[in-house]
Each structure stands twice: as structure tokens, then as C-alpha cells.
Amino acid sequence: MGIETLTRSAKITYEEWFAQQPNGIDRLLFPLSDADTSASFMMDRFIQTPAGIVYRDANNQSHIRPYEPGTGYIYNVPRASEKTPIGEELRDAAITGVDPTSSQTTHVQKLLSDIVKDHVAGHNVTKWKQAIDVIFEGEFYAKGDSGTDINLGIDFDRASANELTHDFTSTDTQPIAFKEMQDQLIAQGSPTSNIIAILGETYLNDFFTDTDITAYLQANSATQLLEMQMMPESLKGNSQIKVLATYRAPNMIVPVYVCSFSPGAVYYPYKGASATDWITKTKAAMFSLDSPRYYITRGMDIRNDSGETQRVVGDIVFDTYSENDPIVDFLRSQTRHIFIPGNINHTVVSTGTFS
């Protein structure tokens, strides 16, 4: 019995896999699901602007009140798919966590498990970034190879009045910014319940060092104008969003949950790309969790176990197919989804200028 056999039990395998959780920020921000095997999604959108009634003199006709029926939108839902070839060289390669003398079946099972995890991570980080971008940028991005724009994205045409700027090197302060963001939300008819603000890194640092904010903390700790969390809690059980404070500036209608986003993984838009910020450091977005937002999934074509084409729908769909000479098996993952806000103007974004 050799030394290698005697000491093999002492071997430790360390693996780090990120972005495997199925319920990320995309599910929190877009909780209303609509799944169908069709290719598109239709939404009839009617956004009322309330207007008062008009009185009339006696014996005069009633005033005509026009009715606008709203607008129908058809969204063609983009598809994405990636595949990993498993050829002779990969099937023979050493796989972490598998003993070199293990059976080929064990080896291949671990190989497939690792590839699936890599695909899942890629899908999840893309969806998280897309969900954030709809809130912060007012657009759903669906980029092609190497991040190229292939005209599959959707601009939801957010009102320019919802794109605020605040110069914190001059007269603006965090209380001013928060009140203006909330006032604009309310002016657009947003629900006033469960309003949150997600802040980029620079914006967040400025919030907690703003002299007016610290003054509120010292003077109003018992009045709930500002309550900071020493141990931040997850927002509605979502570990990626942490509630750092509950804040209501003077003359604000309702308090706001001040939040940070921390997904536990660096964002790379595609393999080989440089890291990109999840949220622009100088931006903050305010919105109500109670404003409807939709998570749409549509049909994709796969090869089933019988080799036939099958139409399915799901968050991530996997299938396999093969080439015969040399023998190469492909594991393929697909997604066909889009995130749609009921009213994009129920989001307000502030871009700050900082020293």
C-alpha cells in the first residue's frame, strides 16, 4: 500500500461558486410573473391623469368628458443561449473534487454539475443587472457578443422630470435630494407605501456623512425621522438588499428605506470583460415596492430526450445535443425573459455631484 493511498483521505477540496441563489434582486423588483410558451407579451397600459368635473348653468348641456382608452404594447421578448462543448480533452481532464481514480461516470457527473453552475451564475448575474438597470436607467438591456448593441433592448421612455441632478458640492444636501425625489414620485402617482431608495457607493457614503443627516440622528433618535441600523436587515428576506436606515426628511410625506445592494459577486458583463459597477456610484434610485412590475418569461425551443423539438418555458432551460466525429456533447442553456414596469415613471433617479 503506497503513501498516496494512505494519505488520500486528508485531501481537501475548496470551491467557490457565486450567484447560485434563484431569488435575487430581479424577483424582488419584478415580483409579478407571467409565463407562456408564446413569443411576445402584450400589455394594455392606461395611466389616468385625474381631472375634476365642470359645473354648468341651468338648462345648458352637460360638459363632454373625453375618454382615452389607453395604449396597447406588444413586446417581443429577446432570447439568449450559450453552450459549452464537452469533447475528449475535457472528458479526460482532472476535475476538482473528484479523485483521479474515480469512475468515468463520477467524473462526468461532477463535470456536468460544474458546467451547469457556471451557466446558472451567468444567467443570474445578467438578470440582476438587467433588473437594476430598468430601475436606474429606465431601459431593459439585451446585449450581444462582447457587449454589442444588437437592438433587442427596450427603452421605457421615462419622463425627463424623473431624472434629477443634485450638486452636493454646492447648495444641495441629502435632505433636499430625498424630498425632491419623493415629491416627484408622488407627483407621478406612485404608491406612497414601501418606498425605498437604493444608493450607489459614493451617494451612500455622502448620505451617512451629510451634516444635516448626522444632526437628525443626534436630535431625533426617538422620533423616527432617522433610524440607522447597526445590524442591517435584509429587505423582505432578500439578502442582496440591506436596509441601512429608515429616513424621513422635514416635509417628506412618508419615510424611506435607505438601502444598499450587495450581491456577493463582482459583475462581469461577459467572459473576458472588465468588471463593471452594479450601480453607478453617484446615482440613487427611489421607488415603491408596491408599484406593479412584471417578470415575463416566454417560450424556447429545445431538443428533448427523444431528439425532437419541444417548446418550453422557464427561467433557465437546459438541453443537450451531440456531434459524432469527434464525439462532442454540448450542454446548452437558454433564457427568454424581460422585465417590464407597469409605469416607468414610478421610478425617480438622482445623479449626484460630489467633491
Contacts in CASP RR format, 6 or more apart in sequence:
PFRMAT RR
TARGET T0000
AUTHOR 0000-0000-0000
METHOD contacts of the structure
MODEL  1
MGIETLTRSAKITYEEWFAQQPNGIDRLLFPLSDADTSASFMMDRFIQTP
AGIVYRDANNQSHIRPYEPGTGYIYNVPRASEKTPIGEELRDAAITGVDP
TSSQTTHVQKLLSDIVKDHVAGHNVTKWKQAIDVIFEGEFYAKGDSGTDI
NLGIDFDRASANELTHDFTSTDTQPIAFKEMQDQLIAQGSPTSNIIAILG
ETYLNDFFTDTDITAYLQANSATQLLEMQMMPESLKGNSQIKVLATYRAP
NMIVPVYVCSFSPGAVYYPYKGASATDWITKTKAAMFSLDSPRYYITRGM
DIRNDSGETQRVVGDIVFDTYSENDPIVDFLRSQTRHIFIPGNINHTVVS
TGTFS
8 99 0 8 1.000
13 96 0 8 1.000
13 97 0 8 1.000
15 96 0 8 1.000
15 97 0 8 1.000
17 117 0 8 1.000
17 121 0 8 1.000
18 121 0 8 1.000
18 264 0 8 1.000
18 265 0 8 1.000
19 120 0 8 1.000
19 121 0 8 1.000
19 122 0 8 1.000
19 124 0 8 1.000
19 125 0 8 1.000
19 128 0 8 1.000
19 263 0 8 1.000
19 264 0 8 1.000
19 265 0 8 1.000
20 117 0 8 1.000
20 120 0 8 1.000
20 121 0 8 1.000
20 124 0 8 1.000
21 124 0 8 1.000
21 239 0 8 1.000
22 124 0 8 1.000
22 315 0 8 1.000
23 238 0 8 1.000
24 124 0 8 1.000
24 127 0 8 1.000
24 128 0 8 1.000
24 238 0 8 1.000
24 240 0 8 1.000
24 263 0 8 1.000
25 128 0 8 1.000
25 131 0 8 1.000
25 132 0 8 1.000
25 238 0 8 1.000
25 240 0 8 1.000
25 241 0 8 1.000
25 261 0 8 1.000
25 263 0 8 1.000
26 127 0 8 1.000
26 128 0 8 1.000
26 130 0 8 1.000
26 131 0 8 1.000
26 295 0 8 1.000
26 339 0 8 1.000
27 238 0 8 1.000
27 295 0 8 1.000
28 235 0 8 1.000
28 236 0 8 1.000
28 238 0 8 1.000
28 240 0 8 1.000
28 241 0 8 1.000
28 289 0 8 1.000
29 131 0 8 1.000
29 132 0 8 1.000
29 134 0 8 1.000
29 135 0 8 1.000
29 293 0 8 1.000
29 339 0 8 1.000
30 131 0 8 1.000
30 134 0 8 1.000
30 293 0 8 1.000
30 294 0 8 1.000
30 295 0 8 1.000
30 339 0 8 1.000
30 340 0 8 1.000
31 293 0 8 1.000
31 295 0 8 1.000
32 292 0 8 1.000
32 293 0 8 1.000
32 294 0 8 1.000
32 295 0 8 1.000
33 294 0 8 1.000
33 295 0 8 1.000
33 297 0 8 1.000
34 41 0 8 1.000
34 294 0 8 1.000
34 295 0 8 1.000
34 296 0 8 1.000
34 297 0 8 1.000
35 296 0 8 1.000
35 297 0 8 1.000
35 298 0 8 1.000
35 313 0 8 1.000
35 314 0 8 1.000
36 297 0 8 1.000
36 298 0 8 1.000
36 299 0 8 1.000
36 313 0 8 1.000
37 298 0 8 1.000
37 299 0 8 1.000
37 311 0 8 1.000
37 312 0 8 1.000
37 313 0 8 1.000
38 298 0 8 1.000
38 299 0 8 1.000
39 76 0 8 1.000
39 77 0 8 1.000
39 298 0 8 1.000
39 299 0 8 1.000
40 74 0 8 1.000
40 75 0 8 1.000
40 76 0 8 1.000
40 77 0 8 1.000
40 298 0 8 1.000
41 74 0 8 1.000
41 75 0 8 1.000
41 77 0 8 1.000
41 296 0 8 1.000
41 298 0 8 1.000
41 338 0 8 1.000
41 340 0 8 1.000
42 72 0 8 1.000
42 73 0 8 1.000
42 74 0 8 1.000
42 75 0 8 1.000
43 72 0 8 1.000
43 73 0 8 1.000
43 75 0 8 1.000
43 294 0 8 1.000
43 340 0 8 1.000
43 342 0 8 1.000
44 70 0 8 1.000
44 71 0 8 1.000
44 72 0 8 1.000
44 73 0 8 1.000
45 70 0 8 1.000
45 71 0 8 1.000
45 72 0 8 1.000
45 73 0 8 1.000
45 342 0 8 1.000
45 343 0 8 1.000
46 68 0 8 1.000
46 69 0 8 1.000
46 70 0 8 1.000
46 71 0 8 1.000
47 70 0 8 1.000
47 343 0 8 1.000
53 63 0 8 1.000
53 65 0 8 1.000
54 63 0 8 1.000
56 62 0 8 1.000
56 63 0 8 1.000
75 154 0 8 1.000
75 296 0 8 1.000
75 338 0 8 1.000
75 340 0 8 1.000
77 296 0 8 1.000
77 297 0 8 1.000
77 298 0 8 1.000
77 336 0 8 1.000
77 337 0 8 1.000
77 338 0 8 1.000
78 142 0 8 1.000
78 152 0 8 1.000
78 153 0 8 1.000
78 336 0 8 1.000
78 338 0 8 1.000
79 300 0 8 1.000
79 334 0 8 1.000
79 335 0 8 1.000
79 336 0 8 1.000
80 126 0 8 1.000
80 142 0 8 1.000
80 334 0 8 1.000
80 335 0 8 1.000
80 336 0 8 1.000
81 300 0 8 1.000
81 332 0 8 1.000
81 333 0 8 1.000
81 334 0 8 1.000
81 335 0 8 1.000
82 119 0 8 1.000
82 332 0 8 1.000
82 333 0 8 1.000
83 330 0 8 1.000
83 331 0 8 1.000
83 332 0 8 1.000
83 333 0 8 1.000
84 115 0 8 1.000
84 118 0 8 1.000
84 119 0 8 1.000
84 330 0 8 1.000
84 331 0 8 1.000
84 332 0 8 1.000
85 328 0 8 1.000
85 329 0 8 1.000
85 330 0 8 1.000
86 111 0 8 1.000
86 112 0 8 1.000
86 115 0 8 1.000
86 328 0 8 1.000
86 329 0 8 1.000
86 330 0 8 1.000
86 331 0 8 1.000
87 326 0 8 1.000
87 327 0 8 1.000
87 328 0 8 1.000
87 329 0 8 1.000
88 326 0 8 1.000
88 327 0 8 1.000
90 111 0 8 1.000
91 104 0 8 1.000
91 107 0 8 1.000
91 108 0 8 1.000
91 111 0 8 1.000
94 100 0 8 1.000
95 107 0 8 1.000
95 110 0 8 1.000
95 111 0 8 1.000
95 114 0 8 1.000
96 114 0 8 1.000
97 110 0 8 1.000
98 106 0 8 1.000
98 107 0 8 1.000
98 110 0 8 1.000
112 331 0 8 1.000
115 331 0 8 1.000
116 318 0 8 1.000
116 331 0 8 1.000
116 333 0 8 1.000
119 316 0 8 1.000
119 318 0 8 1.000
119 331 0 8 1.000
119 333 0 8 1.000
120 316 0 8 1.000
120 333 0 8 1.000
121 265 0 8 1.000
123 315 0 8 1.000
123 316 0 8 1.000
123 333 0 8 1.000
123 335 0 8 1.000
125 263 0 8 1.000
125 265 0 8 1.000
125 267 0 8 1.000
125 268 0 8 1.000
127 335 0 8 1.000
127 337 0 8 1.000
128 240 0 8 1.000
128 263 0 8 1.000
128 267 0 8 1.000
128 278 0 8 1.000
129 141 0 8 1.000
129 267 0 8 1.000
129 269 0 8 1.000
129 278 0 8 1.000
130 140 0 8 1.000
130 141 0 8 1.000
130 142 0 8 1.000
130 339 0 8 1.000
131 339 0 8 1.000
132 198 0 8 1.000
132 261 0 8 1.000
132 278 0 8 1.000
132 279 0 8 1.000
133 139 0 8 1.000
133 140 0 8 1.000
133 141 0 8 1.000
134 140 0 8 1.000
134 156 0 8 1.000
134 293 0 8 1.000
134 339 0 8 1.000
134 341 0 8 1.000
134 344 0 8 1.000
135 198 0 8 1.000
135 285 0 8 1.000
135 287 0 8 1.000
135 347 0 8 1.000
135 349 0 8 1.000
136 279 0 8 1.000
136 280 0 8 1.000
136 283 0 8 1.000
136 285 0 8 1.000
136 349 0 8 1.000
138 155 0 8 1.000
138 156 0 8 1.000
138 158 0 8 1.000
138 344 0 8 1.000
138 347 0 8 1.000
139 153 0 8 1.000
139 154 0 8 1.000
139 155 0 8 1.000
139 156 0 8 1.000
140 153 0 8 1.000
140 154 0 8 1.000
140 156 0 8 1.000
140 338 0 8 1.000
140 339 0 8 1.000
140 340 0 8 1.000
141 153 0 8 1.000
142 150 0 8 1.000
142 152 0 8 1.000
142 153 0 8 1.000
143 149 0 8 1.000
143 150 0 8 1.000
143 269 0 8 1.000
143 270 0 8 1.000
144 150 0 8 1.000
144 152 0 8 1.000
145 270 0 8 1.000
146 270 0 8 1.000
146 273 0 8 1.000
147 269 0 8 1.000
147 270 0 8 1.000
147 273 0 8 1.000
154 338 0 8 1.000
156 340 0 8 1.000
156 341 0 8 1.000
156 344 0 8 1.000
157 344 0 8 1.000
158 344 0 8 1.000
158 345 0 8 1.000
158 347 0 8 1.000
159 188 0 8 1.000
159 345 0 8 1.000
161 184 0 8 1.000
162 184 0 8 1.000
162 188 0 8 1.000
162 345 0 8 1.000
162 347 0 8 1.000
162 348 0 8 1.000
162 349 0 8 1.000
163 349 0 8 1.000
163 351 0 8 1.000
164 177 0 8 1.000
164 180 0 8 1.000
164 181 0 8 1.000
164 184 0 8 1.000
164 348 0 8 1.000
164 349 0 8 1.000
164 350 0 8 1.000
164 351 0 8 1.000
165 350 0 8 1.000
165 351 0 8 1.000
165 352 0 8 1.000
165 353 0 8 1.000
166 172 0 8 1.000
166 176 0 8 1.000
166 177 0 8 1.000
166 180 0 8 1.000
166 350 0 8 1.000
166 351 0 8 1.000
166 352 0 8 1.000
166 353 0 8 1.000
167 352 0 8 1.000
167 353 0 8 1.000
168 174 0 8 1.000
168 177 0 8 1.000
168 206 0 8 1.000
168 210 0 8 1.000
168 352 0 8 1.000
168 353 0 8 1.000
168 354 0 8 1.000
168 355 0 8 1.000
169 353 0 8 1.000
169 354 0 8 1.000
169 355 0 8 1.000
170 353 0 8 1.000
172 352 0 8 1.000
173 210 0 8 1.000
173 211 0 8 1.000
173 212 0 8 1.000
174 206 0 8 1.000
174 207 0 8 1.000
174 210 0 8 1.000
174 212 0 8 1.000
174 213 0 8 1.000
174 249 0 8 1.000
175 210 0 8 1.000
175 212 0 8 1.000
175 213 0 8 1.000
175 216 0 8 1.000
175 249 0 8 1.000
175 250 0 8 1.000
176 249 0 8 1.000
177 284 0 8 1.000
177 350 0 8 1.000
177 352 0 8 1.000
178 197 0 8 1.000
178 247 0 8 1.000
178 249 0 8 1.000
178 252 0 8 1.000
178 256 0 8 1.000
178 286 0 8 1.000
179 249 0 8 1.000
179 250 0 8 1.000
179 251 0 8 1.000
179 252 0 8 1.000
180 350 0 8 1.000
181 197 0 8 1.000
181 284 0 8 1.000
181 286 0 8 1.000
181 348 0 8 1.000
181 350 0 8 1.000
182 195 0 8 1.000
182 252 0 8 1.000
182 253 0 8 1.000
182 254 0 8 1.000
182 256 0 8 1.000
182 286 0 8 1.000
182 348 0 8 1.000
184 348 0 8 1.000
185 195 0 8 1.000
185 286 0 8 1.000
185 287 0 8 1.000
185 288 0 8 1.000
185 346 0 8 1.000
185 348 0 8 1.000
186 192 0 8 1.000
186 253 0 8 1.000
188 343 0 8 1.000
188 345 0 8 1.000
188 346 0 8 1.000
188 348 0 8 1.000
189 346 0 8 1.000
190 287 0 8 1.000
190 288 0 8 1.000
190 291 0 8 1.000
190 343 0 8 1.000
190 345 0 8 1.000
190 346 0 8 1.000
191 288 0 8 1.000
191 290 0 8 1.000
191 291 0 8 1.000
191 346 0 8 1.000
192 253 0 8 1.000
192 254 0 8 1.000
192 288 0 8 1.000
193 254 0 8 1.000
193 288 0 8 1.000
193 290 0 8 1.000
194 257 0 8 1.000
194 288 0 8 1.000
194 289 0 8 1.000
194 290 0 8 1.000
195 254 0 8 1.000
195 255 0 8 1.000
195 256 0 8 1.000
195 257 0 8 1.000
195 286 0 8 1.000
195 287 0 8 1.000
195 288 0 8 1.000
195 289 0 8 1.000
196 235 0 8 1.000
196 241 0 8 1.000
196 243 0 8 1.000
196 256 0 8 1.000
196 257 0 8 1.000
196 258 0 8 1.000
196 259 0 8 1.000
196 286 0 8 1.000
196 287 0 8 1.000
196 288 0 8 1.000
196 289 0 8 1.000
197 256 0 8 1.000
197 257 0 8 1.000
197 258 0 8 1.000
197 259 0 8 1.000
197 284 0 8 1.000
197 285 0 8 1.000
197 286 0 8 1.000
198 241 0 8 1.000
198 259 0 8 1.000
198 260 0 8 1.000
198 261 0 8 1.000
198 279 0 8 1.000
198 284 0 8 1.000
198 285 0 8 1.000
199 207 0 8 1.000
199 258 0 8 1.000
199 259 0 8 1.000
199 260 0 8 1.000
199 279 0 8 1.000
199 283 0 8 1.000
199 284 0 8 1.000
200 260 0 8 1.000
200 261 0 8 1.000
200 279 0 8 1.000
200 280 0 8 1.000
200 281 0 8 1.000
200 282 0 8 1.000
200 283 0 8 1.000
200 284 0 8 1.000
201 277 0 8 1.000
201 279 0 8 1.000
201 281 0 8 1.000
202 281 0 8 1.000
202 282 0 8 1.000
202 354 0 8 1.000
203 281 0 8 1.000
203 282 0 8 1.000
203 283 0 8 1.000
203 284 0 8 1.000
203 350 0 8 1.000
203 352 0 8 1.000
203 354 0 8 1.000
204 244 0 8 1.000
204 258 0 8 1.000
204 260 0 8 1.000
206 354 0 8 1.000
207 213 0 8 1.000
207 245 0 8 1.000
207 258 0 8 1.000
208 214 0 8 1.000
208 228 0 8 1.000
208 244 0 8 1.000
213 226 0 8 1.000
213 247 0 8 1.000
216 225 0 8 1.000
216 226 0 8 1.000
216 247 0 8 1.000
216 249 0 8 1.000
217 226 0 8 1.000
217 228 0 8 1.000
220 226 0 8 1.000
221 227 0 8 1.000
224 246 0 8 1.000
224 248 0 8 1.000
224 255 0 8 1.000
225 247 0 8 1.000
225 248 0 8 1.000
225 249 0 8 1.000
225 250 0 8 1.000
226 245 0 8 1.000
226 246 0 8 1.000
226 247 0 8 1.000
226 248 0 8 1.000
227 245 0 8 1.000
227 246 0 8 1.000
227 247 0 8 1.000
228 244 0 8 1.000
228 245 0 8 1.000
229 243 0 8 1.000
229 244 0 8 1.000
229 245 0 8 1.000
232 242 0 8 1.000
232 243 0 8 1.000
232 244 0 8 1.000
232 260 0 8 1.000
233 242 0 8 1.000
233 243 0 8 1.000
234 240 0 8 1.000
234 241 0 8 1.000
234 242 0 8 1.000
234 243 0 8 1.000
235 241 0 8 1.000
235 242 0 8 1.000
235 243 0 8 1.000
235 257 0 8 1.000
235 259 0 8 1.000
236 289 0 8 1.000
240 261 0 8 1.000
240 262 0 8 1.000
240 263 0 8 1.000
240 264 0 8 1.000
241 259 0 8 1.000
241 260 0 8 1.000
241 261 0 8 1.000
242 259 0 8 1.000
242 260 0 8 1.000
242 262 0 8 1.000
243 257 0 8 1.000
243 258 0 8 1.000
243 259 0 8 1.000
244 258 0 8 1.000
244 259 0 8 1.000
244 260 0 8 1.000
245 257 0 8 1.000
245 258 0 8 1.000
246 255 0 8 1.000
246 256 0 8 1.000
246 257 0 8 1.000
246 258 0 8 1.000
247 255 0 8 1.000
247 256 0 8 1.000
247 258 0 8 1.000
248 254 0 8 1.000
248 255 0 8 1.000
248 256 0 8 1.000
256 286 0 8 1.000
261 278 0 8 1.000
261 279 0 8 1.000
263 278 0 8 1.000
266 275 0 8 1.000
267 275 0 8 1.000
267 276 0 8 1.000
267 277 0 8 1.000
267 278 0 8 1.000
268 274 0 8 1.000
268 275 0 8 1.000
268 276 0 8 1.000
269 276 0 8 1.000
280 351 0 8 1.000
282 351 0 8 1.000
282 352 0 8 1.000
282 353 0 8 1.000
282 354 0 8 1.000
283 349 0 8 1.000
283 350 0 8 1.000
283 351 0 8 1.000
283 352 0 8 1.000
284 349 0 8 1.000
284 350 0 8 1.000
284 352 0 8 1.000
285 347 0 8 1.000
285 348 0 8 1.000
285 349 0 8 1.000
285 350 0 8 1.000
286 347 0 8 1.000
286 348 0 8 1.000
286 349 0 8 1.000
286 350 0 8 1.000
287 346 0 8 1.000
287 347 0 8 1.000
287 348 0 8 1.000
288 346 0 8 1.000
291 341 0 8 1.000
291 342 0 8 1.000
291 343 0 8 1.000
291 346 0 8 1.000
292 341 0 8 1.000
292 342 0 8 1.000
292 343 0 8 1.000
293 339 0 8 1.000
293 340 0 8 1.000
293 341 0 8 1.000
293 342 0 8 1.000
294 339 0 8 1.000
294 340 0 8 1.000
294 341 0 8 1.000
294 342 0 8 1.000
295 337 0 8 1.000
295 339 0 8 1.000
296 337 0 8 1.000
296 338 0 8 1.000
296 339 0 8 1.000
296 340 0 8 1.000
297 313 0 8 1.000
297 314 0 8 1.000
297 315 0 8 1.000
297 335 0 8 1.000
297 336 0 8 1.000
297 337 0 8 1.000
298 313 0 8 1.000
298 336 0 8 1.000
298 337 0 8 1.000
298 338 0 8 1.000
299 311 0 8 1.000
299 312 0 8 1.000
299 313 0 8 1.000
299 314 0 8 1.000
299 336 0 8 1.000
300 311 0 8 1.000
300 312 0 8 1.000
300 313 0 8 1.000
300 314 0 8 1.000
300 317 0 8 1.000
300 334 0 8 1.000
300 335 0 8 1.000
300 336 0 8 1.000
301 309 0 8 1.000
301 310 0 8 1.000
301 311 0 8 1.000
302 309 0 8 1.000
302 310 0 8 1.000
302 312 0 8 1.000
302 317 0 8 1.000
302 319 0 8 1.000
302 332 0 8 1.000
302 334 0 8 1.000
303 309 0 8 1.000
303 310 0 8 1.000
303 319 0 8 1.000
303 320 0 8 1.000
303 321 0 8 1.000
304 310 0 8 1.000
304 319 0 8 1.000
307 321 0 8 1.000
313 336 0 8 1.000
314 335 0 8 1.000
315 335 0 8 1.000
315 337 0 8 1.000
316 333 0 8 1.000
316 334 0 8 1.000
316 335 0 8 1.000
317 333 0 8 1.000
317 334 0 8 1.000
317 335 0 8 1.000
318 331 0 8 1.000
318 332 0 8 1.000
318 333 0 8 1.000
318 334 0 8 1.000
319 332 0 8 1.000
319 334 0 8 1.000
320 329 0 8 1.000
320 330 0 8 1.000
320 331 0 8 1.000
320 332 0 8 1.000
321 329 0 8 1.000
321 330 0 8 1.000
321 332 0 8 1.000
322 328 0 8 1.000
322 329 0 8 1.000
322 330 0 8 1.000
323 330 0 8 1.000
341 347 0 8 1.000
END
